[in-house]
Every structure is written in structure tokens, then in C-alpha cells.
Amino acid sequence: MPSQTVRVWTIDLDQPPFVVDALRALLDETETSEVAARRDDTLRNRYAVAHGALRMILGATLNVAPDAVVIERSCLRCGDPAHGKPRVAGAAIDFSLSHAESYAVIAVAAGTRIGIDLEVIHPRSRLDALAQRVLSAEEHADWLDVPSALQLRAFLERWTAKEAFLKATGTGIYVQLRDVPVEPAGWTITNFATPPDTVGRLAVEGEAVVTVHVEAWEPPAPRNGIPESSRPIDKFRATAVGSVFAAGMLGLRDALEPEKDEKVAIVQDFSGAPPFTDPIVMRLDPEHPEDSIVMVRPWLRNPPDDAGNGGRADDGESRQPEH
């Protein structure tokens, strides 16, 4: 019996923003449109990570830049350029991608068709009714013999086997799952090490001894060890000039803006005639910030109009407005 090797990568789709931005930049027009079509940021980011990671993996396999990988999507059945099984243009490799909630798996092989599917293990409402729609009568009868505590996993194993086969052939929605065998003739269905609380199956064309190499995908590292950000201010801070400027501004802030819970260190009372005519007087000492003072005299901001004498009483004494 011939042998076939398949490489599988498991991917954590919840990545920091700088990883999402870097992977989103690799996507083609179709993938970018798919990102925008998702209903919330979580789904948009997860799609960008899954398909950006796919491009990195395919690029490394073909020794080309990730954004230079040309993925065709034409349907072999009807010729539509958008809804066929994705494949690399001009390459003798096949790949398959499946994602389930916060995880994705990507399979790559040379010289044969493959398909992969992943499902998260969580309770399904009316599991038996779902099983009747997915499994053939014989498969359903065999499934009913499985102990109830194991039925959910057993169902998902059968379901993912069917889905993996359909992905490999590109048949899609044209065939009902009940009509797809769990073990199709001329194909090898095998399991692989999946992420926690998930079930997956791999379909490989031909009857072969399949060796699956599973590894965790490593996201791109930030340049210079500093996570990149899409915000211009964060990119400026990462530069040498930005760092110096930020440090200088922080020092100035510390000198000019005391902590909110600090109290005024010194309050001075002036007797006699006011020494200044301005309503607000500041004296800032950069070498000794604690000696800096601000003097506010609100009565000089809106002086009372007393017979046009500039707020001075007839007896020449200073007068404050009544409160």
C-alpha cells in the first residue's frame, strides 16, 4: 500500500492586534471582502488570521512571498470563479482549511487531493434529530449503539469525516450529508491531534498509509521585539525620536502636573496693596517645581464698573464684588 504524508498546522485565531494587522495585509481582494462581510470584529479578525496564516504556510511551502501566492476559486462543476474549492495556481500541492470558533487547522500535501474539517465539542440541541439528517440509516443505527455519554463525540467524528471528504472533492452543498459515506471508497479517512475540546478528520485521496505531521503555527514576531500597532502615534513612539520626545513630555508633565490627590503646598496671604495687576500670575521654577506658584485673583478678571473709575472706590480702597 502506498504511503502519503500530510502536514497539518493548528492555529489559535485570537491574536493580538499587531498580528491581525500584519496578516490582514497579506490577503487578496476576495479575502479582504470576506473579512468585511463578517458581522463583528471577532469574526473579522479570526478570518484574517486564518487566511493570513494560510498564505504564510503556502508561501513557505512554495518558497514565495505570502502575498504572492495566487489562490484560484473557480468551480470545476459550473466554472463560476468565486465558489469552487480553493487551490494554488500552477502548484502541485493541495491544501484545506477549517476553522471552528477560536481554532483553525490547515492541511497541505503534494500530489493528491485532501480535505480537513474541525468541530468544537459542545452540546447540540436535539442531537438525535441532527444525527438523522447527517447520517445514513445504517450509520445512524450504529451510532445509536454508542453509549450516550460518548454519542456527541462519535457523531462529530462521523460528521467531520463527511465534511473533510466533501472539502477534498469540492462537492460542497450539491450532495446531502446522508448520502456521503463516512468511509468513501478510494479514500483514506484518518484522525489527527486536534486542539483542546475539538474533533477533526482528514480525508486523503487514495487508499494509503497516511502519516500526519501536526505542529502549532507560530504567528509573525513583532519587529525589534516591539508589538506593532496600526495607530500612527504608536508607530511614532516606537522610533528613537519618538521615544526621546515622549520621555521629554513625560518629564514636563511630571513637573507641571502634580498628582490629582496632592494638596497645595503653600498658600500665601498678601497684605497691603496688590503687588500685581494681572488676574492670574504664574511663577514656574523648572529646577525646583515644588517652589512654583500660581496666584489667581478672580475679582480682577471681571472688575466692577463703579462710575467708570476702573473698579476703584472713591476713597481709593480696593473693593471686591459682593457674593
ZAVOTI-870177 format. One record per residue (C-alpha): residue in three letters; residue number from 0; y, x, z. Coordinates in pm, 1 decimal, decimal comma. Layout:
<nodes>
+-------+------+----------+----------+----------+
! vexnu ! bado !       py !       px !       pz !
+-------+------+----------+----------+----------+
!   ALA !  NUM !        Y !        X !        Z !
...
+-------+------+----------+----------+----------+
</nodes>
This chain:
<nodes>
+-------+------+----------+----------+----------+
! vexnu ! bado !       py !       px !       pz !
+-------+------+----------+----------+----------+
!   MET !    0 !      0,0 !      0,0 !      0,0 !
!   PRO !    1 !    341,8 !    141,9 !    -92,1 !
!   SER !    2 !    599,6 !    225,6 !    169,4 !
!   GLN !    3 !    963,0 !    122,4 !    182,9 !
!   THR !    4 !   1240,7 !    249,8 !    408,1 !
!   VAL !    5 !   1531,6 !     27,3 !    512,5 !
!   ARG !    6 !   1830,2 !    134,7 !    719,2 !
!   VAL !    7 !   1987,0 !   -122,5 !    948,6 !
!   TRP !    8 !   2314,6 !    -95,0 !   1137,9 !
!   THR !    9 !   2408,9 !   -315,7 !   1432,0 !
!   ILE !   10 !   2781,3 !   -379,7 !   1473,2 !
!   ASP !   11 !   2993,9 !   -500,7 !   1761,4 !
!   LEU !   12 !   3253,3 !   -717,7 !   1589,2 !
!   ASP !   13 !   3500,7 !   -732,2 !   1879,0 !
!   GLN !   14 !   3702,3 !   -415,8 !   1818,8 !
!   PRO !   15 !   4048,8 !   -301,2 !   1933,2 !
!   PRO !   16 !   4344,7 !   -382,0 !   1707,0 !
!   PHE !   17 !   4372,9 !    -34,6 !   1552,7 !
!   VAL !   18 !   4009,9 !    -56,3 !   1433,8 !
!   VAL !   19 !   4063,2 !   -406,2 !   1292,1 !
!   ASP !   20 !   4376,1 !   -291,5 !   1107,1 !
!   ALA !   21 !   4200,3 !     15,1 !    964,2 !
!   LEU !   22 !   3903,2 !   -188,2 !    839,3 !
!   ARG !   23 !   4116,5 !   -471,0 !    704,8 !
!   ALA !   24 !   4297,0 !   -216,9 !    485,1 !
!   LEU !   25 !   3965,2 !   -139,5 !    308,6 !
!   LEU !   26 !   3897,7 !   -494,8 !    189,2 !
!   ASP !   27 !   3932,8 !   -612,8 !   -168,3 !
!   GLU !   28 !   4125,3 !   -921,2 !   -278,1 !
!   THR !   29 !   3832,1 !  -1159,0 !   -235,6 !
!   GLU !   30 !   3754,2 !  -1033,3 !    113,3 !
!   THR !   31 !   4121,0 !  -1048,4 !    212,3 !
!   SER !   32 !   4130,9 !  -1412,7 !    102,0 !
!   GLU !   33 !   3821,6 !  -1483,4 !    309,3 !
!   VAL !   34 !   3990,3 !  -1330,1 !    614,1 !
!   ALA !   35 !   4292,4 !  -1556,4 !    570,3 !
!   ALA !   36 !   4069,6 !  -1863,1 !    535,4 !
!   ARG !   37 !   3925,8 !  -1824,0 !    886,7 !
!   ARG !   38 !   4064,8 !  -2070,3 !   1140,0 !
!   ASP !   39 !   4167,0 !  -1832,6 !   1419,7 !
!   ASP !   40 !   4238,6 !  -1467,3 !   1491,0 !
!   THR !   41 !   3898,6 !  -1400,6 !   1649,8 !
!   LEU !   42 !   3709,4 !  -1514,7 !   1340,7 !
!   ARG !   43 !   3953,3 !  -1339,3 !   1109,2 !
!   ASN !   44 !   3919,6 !  -1011,1 !   1297,1 !
!   ARG !   45 !   3539,7 !  -1033,6 !   1313,9 !
!   TYR !   46 !   3515,9 !  -1094,6 !    939,9 !
!   ALA !   47 !   3743,7 !   -797,2 !    871,0 !
!   VAL !   48 !   3533,7 !   -572,5 !   1096,3 !
!   ALA !   49 !   3202,3 !   -683,0 !    943,8 !
!   HIS !   50 !   3311,2 !   -634,3 !    583,7 !
!   GLY !   51 !   3515,7 !   -323,2 !    654,0 !
!   ALA !   52 !   3211,9 !   -170,2 !    825,7 !
!   LEU !   53 !   3000,4 !   -268,8 !    525,5 !
!   ARG !   54 !   3236,3 !    -78,9 !    296,9 !
!   MET !   55 !   3225,5 !    227,0 !    520,8 !
!   ILE !   56 !   2844,0 !    221,4 !    521,2 !
!   LEU !   57 !   2817,3 !    171,3 !    145,0 !
!   GLY !   58 !   3081,2 !    436,5 !     80,7 !
!   ALA !   59 !   2893,4 !    689,2 !    294,1 !
!   THR !   60 !   2566,0 !    599,0 !    120,2 !
!   LEU !   61 !   2716,8 !    643,5 !   -227,0 !
!   ASN !   62 !   2944,6 !    932,8 !   -127,6 !
!   VAL !   63 !   3261,0 !    749,6 !   -235,3 !
!   ALA !   64 !   3565,4 !    619,9 !    -50,8 !
!   PRO !   65 !   3503,6 !    285,2 !    124,1 !
!   ASP !   66 !   3782,8 !    109,2 !    -64,4 !
!   ALA !   67 !   3646,0 !    244,3 !   -393,6 !
!   VAL !   68 !   3318,1 !     52,4 !   -358,4 !
!   VAL !   69 !   3310,8 !   -224,2 !   -619,4 !
!   ILE !   70 !   3123,7 !   -532,0 !   -498,2 !
!   GLU !   71 !   3020,7 !   -790,0 !   -757,1 !
!   ARG !   72 !   2962,2 !  -1151,9 !   -657,5 !
!   SER !   73 !   2865,5 !  -1321,8 !   -983,2 !
!   CYS !   74 !   2592,0 !  -1581,9 !   -957,9 !
!   LEU !   75 !   2277,8 !  -1493,1 !  -1151,2 !
!   ARG !   76 !   2196,7 !  -1863,4 !  -1183,3 !
!   CYS !   77 !   2521,6 !  -2003,1 !  -1327,0 !
!   GLY !   78 !   2740,5 !  -1698,1 !  -1391,4 !
!   ASP !   79 !   3015,3 !  -1803,2 !  -1150,4 !
!   PRO !   80 !   3196,9 !  -1482,5 !  -1044,9 !
!   ALA !   81 !   3251,5 !  -1589,7 !   -684,9 !
!   HIS !   82 !   2942,1 !  -1730,4 !   -515,2 !
!   GLY !   83 !   2649,1 !  -1508,1 !   -613,0 !
!   LYS !   84 !   2465,4 !  -1257,6 !   -398,5 !
!   PRO !   85 !   2698,8 !   -961,2 !   -340,2 !
!   ARG !   86 !   2581,5 !   -633,6 !   -492,5 !
!   VAL !   87 !   2726,1 !   -290,4 !   -558,4 !
!   ALA !   88 !   2831,8 !   -249,9 !   -920,0 !
!   GLY !   89 !   2638,2 !     20,2 !  -1101,8 !
!   ALA !   90 !   2435,8 !    132,6 !   -797,9 !
!   ALA !   91 !   2058,2 !    128,8 !   -749,1 !
!   ILE !   92 !   2086,5 !     13,6 !   -390,5 !
!   ASP !   93 !   2073,9 !   -330,0 !   -236,3 !
!   PHE !   94 !   2238,8 !   -446,9 !     83,3 !
!   SER !   95 !   2254,3 !   -753,5 !    303,4 !
!   LEU !   96 !   2494,2 !   -857,6 !    577,8 !
!   SER !   97 !   2454,9 !  -1116,5 !    850,4 !
!   HIS !   98 !   2676,1 !  -1191,1 !   1146,1 !
!   ALA !   99 !   2627,5 !  -1413,1 !   1448,7 !
!   GLU !  100 !   2917,1 !  -1463,7 !   1686,9 !
!   SER !  101 !   3025,4 !  -1117,1 !   1807,5 !
!   TYR !  102 !   2745,2 !   -922,4 !   1634,4 !
!   ALA !  103 !   2662,4 !   -827,1 !   1278,0 !
!   VAL !  104 !   2374,9 !   -644,6 !   1112,1 !
!   ILE !  105 !   2381,0 !   -463,7 !    778,0 !
!   ALA !  106 !   2071,5 !   -353,8 !    586,2 !
!   VAL !  107 !   2066,7 !   -106,0 !    296,4 !
!   ALA !  108 !   1772,5 !      1,3 !     81,8 !
!   ALA !  109 !   1715,2 !    167,9 !   -253,2 !
!   GLY !  110 !   1505,5 !     35,8 !   -539,6 !
!   THR !  111 !   1424,8 !   -308,3 !   -400,4 !
!   ARG !  112 !   1582,3 !   -636,9 !   -302,7 !
!   ILE !  113 !   1637,5 !   -702,1 !     66,4 !
!   GLY !  114 !   1784,4 !   -971,9 !    289,1 !
!   ILE !  115 !   1865,6 !   -982,0 !    657,9 !
!   ASP !  116 !   1953,0 !  -1261,8 !    897,3 !
!   LEU !  117 !   2062,4 !  -1274,4 !   1261,6 !
!   GLU !  118 !   2093,2 !  -1563,1 !   1506,6 !
!   VAL !  119 !   2213,9 !  -1578,5 !   1866,1 !
!   ILE !  120 !   1969,7 !  -1722,1 !   2117,6 !
!   HIS !  121 !   2140,5 !  -2019,6 !   2276,1 !
!   PRO !  122 !   2014,2 !  -2373,9 !   2332,8 !
!   ARG !  123 !   2018,8 !  -2604,5 !   2032,8 !
!   SER !  124 !   2063,8 !  -2976,1 !   2086,9 !
!   ARG !  125 !   1765,6 !  -3176,4 !   1963,6 !
!   LEU !  126 !   1568,9 !  -2864,0 !   1880,8 !
!   ASP !  127 !   1263,3 !  -3057,6 !   1764,1 !
!   ALA !  128 !   1466,1 !  -3260,0 !   1512,6 !
!   LEU !  129 !   1620,8 !  -2937,3 !   1379,7 !
!   ALA !  130 !   1275,8 !  -2779,5 !   1353,7 !
!   GLN !  131 !   1150,2 !  -3073,8 !   1149,6 !
!   ARG !  132 !   1432,8 !  -3021,3 !    898,5 !
!   VAL !  133 !   1381,3 !  -2643,9 !    872,9 !
!   LEU !  134 !   1002,8 !  -2606,5 !    894,8 !
!   SER !  135 !    734,5 !  -2744,1 !    667,3 !
!   ALA !  136 !    490,4 !  -2993,2 !    813,0 !
!   GLU !  137 !    229,6 !  -2720,6 !    870,3 !
!   GLU !  138 !    484,2 !  -2478,8 !   1016,8 !
!   HIS !  139 !    618,5 !  -2749,6 !   1243,6 !
!   ALA !  140 !    271,7 !  -2832,4 !   1369,7 !
!   ASP !  141 !    208,3 !  -2465,6 !   1450,2 !
!   TRP !  142 !    545,7 !  -2444,2 !   1621,3 !
!   LEU !  143 !    466,1 !  -2740,3 !   1844,9 !
!   ASP !  144 !    167,4 !  -2543,7 !   1979,0 !
!   VAL !  145 !    403,0 !  -2276,5 !   2113,9 !
!   PRO !  146 !    475,2 !  -2309,0 !   2489,6 !
!   SER !  147 !    800,9 !  -2497,4 !   2541,5 !
!   ALA !  148 !    966,6 !  -2200,6 !   2716,0 !
!   LEU !  149 !    913,2 !  -1992,8 !   2400,4 !
!   GLN !  150 !    987,3 !  -2255,9 !   2137,9 !
!   LEU !  151 !   1355,4 !  -2167,9 !   2091,5 !
!   ARG !  152 !   1282,9 !  -1803,5 !   2010,3 !
!   ALA !  153 !    982,6 !  -1899,4 !   1796,6 !
!   PHE !  154 !   1196,7 !  -2140,2 !   1596,0 !
!   LEU !  155 !   1470,9 !  -1881,3 !   1543,1 !
!   GLU !  156 !   1213,7 !  -1625,7 !   1426,9 !
!   ARG !  157 !   1092,7 !  -1866,7 !   1158,7 !
!   TRP !  158 !   1443,3 !  -1975,6 !   1064,7 !
!   THR !  159 !   1576,4 !  -1621,6 !   1022,4 !
!   ALA !  160 !   1271,9 !  -1527,9 !    813,1 !
!   LYS !  161 !   1354,4 !  -1805,3 !    568,4 !
!   GLU !  162 !   1725,8 !  -1720,3 !    563,2 !
!   ALA !  163 !   1656,0 !  -1349,3 !    508,3 !
!   PHE !  164 !   1435,3 !  -1432,2 !    207,9 !
!   LEU !  165 !   1699,7 !  -1661,7 !     57,7 !
!   LYS !  166 !   1965,2 !  -1392,4 !    102,1 !
!   ALA !  167 !   1742,9 !  -1137,9 !    -68,6 !
!   THR !  168 !   1683,1 !  -1363,6 !   -370,5 !
!   GLY !  169 !   2033,9 !  -1506,0 !   -378,2 !
!   THR !  170 !   1891,4 !  -1857,4 !   -395,9 !
!   GLY !  171 !   2125,6 !  -1998,4 !   -132,4 !
!   ILE !  172 !   2171,9 !  -2374,0 !    -97,4 !
!   TYR !  173 !   1971,6 !  -2463,5 !   -408,0 !
!   VAL !  174 !   1649,5 !  -2475,9 !   -205,6 !
!   GLN !  175 !   1577,8 !  -2670,8 !    112,3 !
!   LEU !  176 !   1459,4 !  -2458,6 !    401,4 !
!   ARG !  177 !   1149,9 !  -2676,7 !    448,3 !
!   ASP !  178 !   1036,9 !  -2562,1 !    102,2 !
!   VAL !  179 !   1080,7 !  -2192,8 !    181,2 !
!   PRO !  180 !    771,1 !  -2033,1 !    339,9 !
!   VAL !  181 !    805,6 !  -1818,7 !    649,2 !
!   GLU !  182 !    595,3 !  -1551,8 !    472,5 !
!   PRO !  183 !    671,3 !  -1575,2 !     97,1 !
!   ALA !  184 !    410,7 !  -1436,1 !   -140,4 !
!   GLY !  185 !    503,2 !  -1094,8 !   -278,3 !
!   TRP !  186 !    747,0 !  -1024,6 !      5,5 !
!   THR !  187 !    729,2 !   -847,7 !    339,9 !
!   ILE !  188 !    897,3 !  -1012,5 !    638,7 !
!   THR !  189 !    949,5 !   -788,3 !    939,7 !
!   ASN !  190 !   1146,3 !   -778,7 !   1260,1 !
!   PHE !  191 !   1378,1 !   -506,3 !   1384,2 !
!   ALA !  192 !   1560,4 !   -408,8 !   1702,1 !
!   THR !  193 !   1840,8 !   -663,7 !   1734,6 !
!   PRO !  194 !   2144,6 !   -676,8 !   1967,6 !
!   PRO !  195 !   2100,1 !   -842,7 !   2309,7 !
!   ASP !  196 !   2018,9 !  -1215,1 !   2308,4 !
!   THR !  197 !   1968,6 !  -1231,5 !   1932,8 !
!   VAL !  198 !   1678,5 !  -1277,2 !   1692,9 !
!   GLY !  199 !   1662,5 !  -1129,9 !   1343,7 !
!   ARG !  200 !   1431,8 !  -1089,6 !   1048,2 !
!   LEU !  201 !   1433,3 !   -861,3 !    743,5 !
!   ALA !  202 !   1291,5 !   -958,6 !    404,0 !
!   VAL !  203 !   1183,4 !   -681,5 !    163,9 !
!   GLU !  204 !   1062,6 !   -745,4 !   -188,4 !
!   GLY !  205 !    700,5 !   -641,8 !   -245,3 !
!   GLU !  206 !    410,8 !   -605,0 !    -10,9 !
!   ALA !  207 !    476,9 !   -274,2 !    154,6 !
!   VAL !  208 !    468,5 !    -82,1 !    478,2 !
!   VAL !  209 !    830,9 !   -114,3 !    580,4 !
!   THR !  210 !    994,7 !    144,9 !    803,0 !
!   VAL !  211 !   1319,6 !     22,1 !    957,8 !
!   HIS !  212 !   1570,1 !    271,5 !   1096,7 !
!   VAL !  213 !   1814,0 !     92,0 !   1325,2 !
!   GLU !  214 !   2132,1 !    253,3 !   1450,5 !
!   ALA !  215 !   2456,0 !    138,9 !   1608,2 !
!   TRP !  216 !   2754,8 !    159,8 !   1376,9 !
!   GLU !  217 !   3038,5 !    377,8 !   1503,8 !
!   PRO !  218 !   3391,7 !    246,6 !   1440,8 !
!   PRO !  219 !   3654,5 !    481,4 !   1295,3 !
!   ALA !  220 !   3814,5 !    701,9 !   1559,9 !
!   PRO !  221 !   4192,5 !    694,6 !   1607,1 !
!   ARG !  222 !   4382,1 !    985,5 !   1460,9 !
!   ASN !  223 !   4471,6 !   1257,9 !   1712,1 !
!   GLY !  224 !   4276,1 !   1066,1 !   1974,2 !
!   ILE !  225 !   4552,6 !    804,1 !   1999,2 !
!   PRO !  226 !   4474,2 !    443,1 !   1900,1 !
!   GLU !  227 !   4680,7 !    341,3 !   1601,0 !
!   SER !  228 !   4892,1 !     29,6 !   1611,0 !
!   SER !  229 !   5035,1 !   -180,5 !   1331,5 !
!   ARG !  230 !   5370,0 !   -210,3 !   1512,3 !
!   PRO !  231 !   5633,5 !     35,0 !   1378,2 !
!   ILE !  232 !   5769,2 !    105,5 !   1728,5 !
!   ASP !  233 !   5421,9 !    211,6 !   1848,2 !
!   LYS !  234 !   5377,5 !    440,2 !   1546,5 !
!   PHE !  235 !   5719,2 !    597,4 !   1620,3 !
!   ARG !  236 !   5623,8 !    656,2 !   1983,4 !
!   ALA !  237 !   5316,7 !    848,9 !   1868,9 !
!   THR !  238 !   5530,3 !   1107,9 !   1690,3 !
!   ALA !  239 !   5678,3 !   1416,6 !   1857,5 !
!   VAL !  240 !   6034,5 !   1292,1 !   1807,9 !
!   GLY !  241 !   5939,9 !    950,5 !   1937,5 !
!   SER !  242 !   5778,5 !   1097,0 !   2248,5 !
!   VAL !  243 !   6087,8 !   1303,0 !   2331,9 !
!   PHE !  244 !   6317,7 !   1010,6 !   2264,1 !
!   ALA !  245 !   6106,6 !    777,3 !   2479,2 !
!   ALA !  246 !   6099,7 !   1029,8 !   2762,6 !
!   GLY !  247 !   6476,2 !   1066,7 !   2748,6 !
!   MET !  248 !   6526,0 !    692,3 !   2753,0 !
!   LEU !  249 !   6288,8 !    653,9 !   3046,1 !
!   GLY !  250 !   6483,5 !    918,0 !   3236,2 !
!   LEU !  251 !   6808,8 !    740,1 !   3162,2 !
!   ARG !  252 !   6660,0 !    410,3 !   3268,4 !
!   ASP !  253 !   6541,8 !    558,7 !   3596,6 !
!   ALA !  254 !   6891,6 !    695,7 !   3660,3 !
!   LEU !  255 !   7080,5 !    379,2 !   3568,1 !
!   GLU !  256 !   6838,0 !    101,4 !   3662,4 !
!   PRO !  257 !   6711,4 !    115,3 !   4021,3 !
!   GLU !  258 !   6408,5 !    -86,7 !   4124,9 !
!   LYS !  259 !   6473,3 !   -457,2 !   4148,6 !
!   ASP !  260 !   6391,6 !   -469,7 !   4518,4 !
!   GLU !  261 !   6627,8 !   -185,5 !   4608,2 !
!   LYS !  262 !   6942,6 !   -271,2 !   4802,5 !
!   VAL !  263 !   7288,8 !   -134,6 !   4755,2 !
!   ALA !  264 !   7302,2 !    196,8 !   4937,6 !
!   ILE !  265 !   7670,3 !    197,6 !   5026,2 !
!   VAL !  266 !   7931,7 !    -76,5 !   5046,4 !
!   GLN !  267 !   8287,2 !     47,5 !   5082,6 !
!   ASP !  268 !   8579,0 !   -156,9 !   5206,3 !
!   PHE !  269 !   8918,8 !    -54,5 !   5076,6 !
!   SER !  270 !   9228,4 !   -129,4 !   5284,1 !
!   GLY !  271 !   9583,8 !   -139,8 !   5167,0 !
!   ALA !  272 !   9688,4 !   -176,1 !   4806,7 !
!   PRO !  273 !   9409,7 !   -183,0 !   4546,4 !
!   PRO !  274 !   9364,6 !    168,8 !   4405,1 !
!   PHE !  275 !   9267,7 !     40,4 !   4056,7 !
!   THR !  276 !   9395,0 !   -235,0 !   3829,9 !
!   ASP !  277 !   9068,2 !   -294,5 !   3635,0 !
!   PRO !  278 !   8836,0 !   -575,5 !   3747,7 !
!   ILE !  279 !   8523,4 !   -358,1 !   3704,2 !
!   VAL !  280 !   8515,5 !     12,6 !   3785,6 !
!   MET !  281 !   8204,8 !    232,1 !   3745,8 !
!   ARG !  282 !   8156,4 !    585,8 !   3863,7 !
!   LEU !  283 !   7829,5 !    734,6 !   3738,3 !
!   ASP !  284 !   7710,2 !   1068,2 !   3868,3 !
!   PRO !  285 !   7420,7 !   1187,6 !   3645,4 !
!   GLU !  286 !   7333,4 !   1473,5 !   3879,7 !
!   HIS !  287 !   7330,3 !   1253,3 !   4187,3 !
!   PRO !  288 !   7253,8 !    897,7 !   4074,9 !
!   GLU !  289 !   7247,5 !    780,5 !   4434,7 !
!   ASP !  290 !   7621,2 !    854,2 !   4457,7 !
!   SER !  291 !   7704,7 !    632,3 !   4161,4 !
!   ILE !  292 !   7908,5 !    321,6 !   4242,9 !
!   VAL !  293 !   8011,7 !      2,6 !   4069,6 !
!   MET !  294 !   8313,2 !   -187,0 !   4204,3 !
!   VAL !  295 !   8364,8 !   -545,5 !   4092,3 !
!   ARG !  296 !   8678,6 !   -740,1 !   4180,5 !
!   PRO !  297 !   8637,3 !  -1085,6 !   4026,4 !
!   TRP !  298 !   8988,4 !  -1206,2 !   4115,9 !
!   LEU !  299 !   9130,9 !   -961,8 !   3864,1 !
!   ARG !  300 !   8914,1 !  -1099,0 !   3580,1 !
!   ASN !  301 !   9099,8 !  -1433,7 !   3580,9 !
!   PRO !  302 !   9426,0 !  -1378,4 !   3767,9 !
!   PRO !  303 !   9605,5 !  -1694,9 !   3875,6 !
!   ASP !  304 !   9916,1 !  -1784,6 !   3679,7 !
!   ASP !  305 !  10179,6 !  -1802,9 !   3954,1 !
!   ALA !  306 !  10512,8 !  -1876,6 !   3786,2 !
!   GLY !  307 !  10436,1 !  -1618,2 !   3521,6 !
!   ASN !  308 !  10451,8 !  -1327,9 !   3763,3 !
!   GLY !  309 !  10105,1 !  -1192,5 !   3679,6 !
!   GLY !  310 !   9934,9 !  -1330,4 !   3989,9 !
!   ARG !  311 !  10176,2 !  -1169,0 !   4238,7 !
!   ALA !  312 !  10325,4 !  -1389,6 !   4509,8 !
!   ASP !  313 !  10699,0 !  -1394,1 !   4559,9 !
!   ASP !  314 !  10660,4 !  -1195,3 !   4882,3 !
!   GLY !  315 !  10481,9 !   -917,6 !   4686,3 !
!   GLU !  316 !  10148,3 !   -954,2 !   4867,5 !
!   SER !  317 !   9814,9 !   -965,6 !   4686,3 !
!   ARG !  318 !   9680,2 !  -1320,4 !   4652,6 !
!   GLN !  319 !   9321,1 !  -1422,9 !   4587,0 !
!   PRO !  320 !   9233,5 !  -1754,7 !   4426,2 !
!   GLU !  321 !   9118,0 !  -2031,2 !   4658,0 !
!   HIS !  322 !   8746,3 !  -2103,7 !   4677,4 !
+-------+------+----------+----------+----------+
</nodes>
